[in-house]
Amino acid sequence: MESLRDGLLVGMGNPLLDISAVVEKDLLDKYDMQPNNAILAEEKHMPIYQELIEKYQAEYIAGGSVQNSLRVAQWILQRPRTAVFFGCVGRDEYARILEERATANGVNVQYQRSETNPTGTCAVLITGTQRSLCANLAAANDFTPEHLGSEANRAYLSQARFFYVSGFFFTVSFASALGVAKDAAASDRMFMMNLSAPFVPQFYKSNLEEIFPYVDVLFGNETEAVALAKEFNYGTEDLRAIGQRIAELPKANAKRKRIVIITQGSDPVLLIESGTTVVREFPVQKLAPEQMVDTNGAGDAFVGGFLAQLLQGRSVDVCIECGIWTAREIIQRSGCTFEGVPAFSATA
């Protein structure tokens, strides 16, 4: 295992500025939104961003699922520029804020810049400890495979050993994700993916079928796993059975086992590896209600903690343990934010 260095990890996703506010459930009903769900904005959702800014005490937080995970990984690693992030932003103030905050967190951001659309935003509606996301991708939609073709960016891709992409990114540039996934498999480098939201298996099933042979590690939560099982006609909602089915799907690079990780909030994290019938559970220590601020970014933080240990050559057990620890830390703060030096220490 090589030591930490610049550009060891490359992530691709949708850079979004979170506009986050604590709201009443009535606002979710008004915009036809569900707690703990993530959707893409339709025309009817467009007024919500201004409403959060004008009527609620909205916070601006650097967001976007993959960018969040890389920011968290950098925080755990305490070594800047280990991670490179690709995504598309506009040429505006929101882009400046995003770049400033992600860079301050140690991420090497290599944004594509849209000439036609503003930087994407995500409305984060917090009701109690639950969060509902509504993403207006805007410029994030304008990402193209050509951005990865520049000499500098090809160098980043060739130097990385680990790659991480969200299912959210399928709506933007599936060709970019698939190209990187195929290259990773062909050169025995690790490609990881997140199911991201129930709408991904519902509307991008064929994309999932095409990319799965190249996926070494798949992350998802319980609702995403059940949505996938329904679309793939697994005939079960049993998370263990679903995880095993996914783990045994055909794989291009036979040198690596496929790892499937299913999180379920405060219930145990499930680990399933191809070639074994054993499903392992990792307990999650519950937080007291007064400790919980909001769950926005908890899933992203889990992945960030996992990646930070993976890059250091730690066992999968330690990676998951760190993921759980990191998610707990983020839940105790507003949005996907953190401060100070992380105090994680592995027990495994």
N, C-alpha and C positions, 0 to 999 in steps of 0.2 A: 504493500500500500504506500503510495507516494505521500509526501507531507503536504500540508496546506500550502497553496500558492494562489496567485492571481488567476482568476478565470477558470477555476476547477469545476464550477457549476454554471450552467446556462439555463435560464428560465425564460419562457415565452408566455405572454398573457396580455390582458387588457388593463393598461394603466388607467385608473379612475380616481378622481378626487371624491372621497366620501363626504357627503353632506348629511351629517348625523344629528338626530334630535330625539329626545324623549317625547312621545306623543300618546294620545288616547287611542283606544282601539277604534273609535269612530273614524279616525283618519284612514286606517287600514280598510275599513268597510267602504268609505267614500271612494277609494281608488281600487276596490276589488282586489285587495292583497291579503295574503295569509301570513300568520306568524311563522317564523322560522322557515321561510321559503325564499327563493331567489328567482326573479323573473327579469325579462328584458322589457324595457319601457315600450308601450304602445302610445298612440296619439293621446289616448285618454289620461295617460300618466304624466304628460309633459308639464302641467302646471305644478306638480308636486314639489319640484326643486325650489321654485321661487317661494312657494307656500312655507316650506321648511325654513327658508332664510328669513322671510318677513314675519312669520307668526310664531316661530319657535326659536329657542336659543340654539341654533344649529352650530355645530363645530365642523371645521374643515380638517379632514384627516387623510393622509396619503393612503390610497387604497388600491383595489384591484387584487384579486385573489393571489396570483403568482407573485406579484411584487410584494405583497404582504409577507408571504412565506419566505422570500429571499431576505427581506428586511429583518425578520425574526431570526433567521439562520445566521445572518451577519451579527446580530446582537449576541447570540449565544457564542459564536466563534470569537468575537472580539478581534477580528482580523479583517480590515477593510478590503474590498475589491476581490474577495474570494468568489463572489457571485456576480454574473453579468446578466442584465435583464433586457430583453427585447420586447417592444410594444410600440404603439403609435399614439402620439398626442397631437394637439393643435399647436398653434403659435400664439399663445395667450398667457394670461396671468396664472390660470389654473395649472398650465404645464410648468411654469416657473416654480410654483409652490411644490408640485409633485417632484420635480427633479431635485429641488433643494432639499426636501425632506428625505427622499430615498437615498440621495448621495450622503447626507448627514448620517444616515443609518449604515453607511458602508457599502451600499450596492453600487456597482458600476452600471449606470443606466445608459443604454445606447438606443435612445428613442428614434423612431422614424417620425417625421414631422408632416402632418397633413396641411396642405395649402387651402383646403376647402371647408374643413369642419373644426369646431371647437373641441377642446379636450373633453373626454368622457367624464361623466359624473355618476355617482351611485347614491340614490336616496336610501338612507339607513333609518328605518323607523323602529325605535326601541319602545316596546310595551312591556313594562316590568323587566324581566331578565331575557325576554325573547327579542329577536330582531327579524325584520323583514327587509329584503333588499330589492330595489328596483333600479336596474342599470340602464342608463342612456349612453350607449357605447360611443356615439358620435365619432370623433377622430379615431378611436380604437378600432373601429370597423375598417379603417383605410390601410391597415397593415398589409404589406405585400411581400411575397417571397423574394422579390428583387432586393429588398432591404438586407436580406441575409447574404446576398450575392456580392456585396462590396468587399474589397480586399481586406479591409480591417475586420469586418464582421465574419468573413470566412475564416480568418485567423482565430477569432474567438471560438468559433464552432469547432475548429480542428484541435484546439488546445484543451477543450473541456473534456472531462471524464464522466460527468453526470449531467443529465438533462431532465428538466421538469416542465410540464405543460398542463394547463387546466382544460377540462372539457368545455369551459366557457369559450376558449379560444377557437373551438371548432366553428363557431358562428362567424368567425372573422377570417381566418386563413388556415383551413384544414390542410391545404397543400404544404404550408410551411411546417406544420406539426408532423405530418406524415414523412416529409423529406428528412427531417432531423431524426425521427424514429428509425427509419430505414438505415440511415448512416450509422446510427448508434449500434444497431444490431450487427451490421456488417463488420464493424470494427471492435466488437466486444466491449462497448461502453454502455453505461446504464441509462435506460430511458424510463422515466416515471411519469405517471399521469393521474389526474384527479377526475372523478366523475362530475364533481362540482355542483350539480343540481339535477332534480328529477327530469327537467325538460331536456337534458342532454340525451339520455337514452330514449326518451319519448320521440324526439324530433331528429336525432342524429344517429339513429341505430346503424345505418349503413357505414357511417364514418367509424363508429366504434368497431364494427366487424372488420373493417379494413386495417385499423391501427393496432388492434389487440395482439396480433402475432409479434409485434415489436415491443410490447409493454412488459418491462421487468418487474415494476412495482406499481400496483394500482391502489389508490386511496379512494374511499367513499364513505358516506355515512349510511345509517340504516334506511332512510327514505330513498336515497339514491340507489342503493343496492336492490331494494324491493321494486323500484321503478324499472331497473334494468331487467330483473327476473321476469317481470310482466311482459316487457317488450320482446324478450328472447324466448318467451314461452317455456320457462323453467317449471311452471306448474307448482311453485312453492313460494312461500314468504319466509321460510326458515333461513335466517342469515348465514348459518353455518353451511347449509346445503348450497346456498347461492355462492358463497365464497369459494367453495370447493369446485363448483362448476366453472367459475371464472378462472380459477387457478389452473385447471386442466385444459383450457382452450389451447389450440395449436400455437406453437411458439417458434419463431424464426431462429433465435439464438439458443440452442439447446444447452450451451455451456452454463447458462444461468437458470436457476429455478425462478418461476414466477412467484411473487409475493403479493398477496391480497390483504389489505388492512381495512377493516370496517370499524368505524367509530360509532358509538351510540350514546352520545351525550355523557351522562354520569354513569351509564352502565359500562361493563367491561369492553375494552378494545379487543376485537377478534383478529387473530393472525392466522392466515392459511397459506401454506407453501405447497407448490405443485409437487407431486410425487409422494405425498403423505396424506393419510386420512385423519390425522390429528389436527383439531382446531384448538389453538391455544388462546387463553383469555388473560388479559392484563387488567387488573382491577383499577378503577378510577376512584380516588378518594374524593368523596362529595364535599363540596363547599357549603358552609352555612348560608342560608338565604341572605343574611346581611353582608356577606362577603362578595356576593355576586353583583357586579355592576351591569354588564351586558355581555351577551354571547357573540357579538359581532367580532369576527376575526378568530374565533376559537379554533375552527377547523384549519384555517390558514396557519395559525400558530402551531398547531399540532404537527403539521407538515414541516414547518420551519425548524422545530426542535428535532424532528426525525432527521432532516437533511444535515443539520449541523453535526450530529454524531456520525452519520453515514460517511460524510466527507473526511472524518478523522479515523475511519476504519473500524469503528465500534461495531459490536454485535447488533443484530436486529432487536434483541431484547432491550439493549441500552437505548437504541434509537427510539423505540416505542415509549420507553420510560421517560425519556426527555421530551417527547411529543406531549405526553400527558401532563408532565410538569409545566411545560410552556403554555399549554392551553389554559391550565388553572391560573397561571399568572395573568394572562391576557383577559380572562373573564372578570378579574378583579379590577379592571381599569376600563375606561371608556374607549371603545374602538380598539383597533389593533395597534396599541401603543405600549411602550415599555420604557424603563429608565434604569440607570445604575448598572452595576456589573451583575450578570446572572449568577444565581447561587446554586445551580443544578449540580448535584453530584450523584453518580450512578451507584446503585446498590447491586446491580447484576454483575 
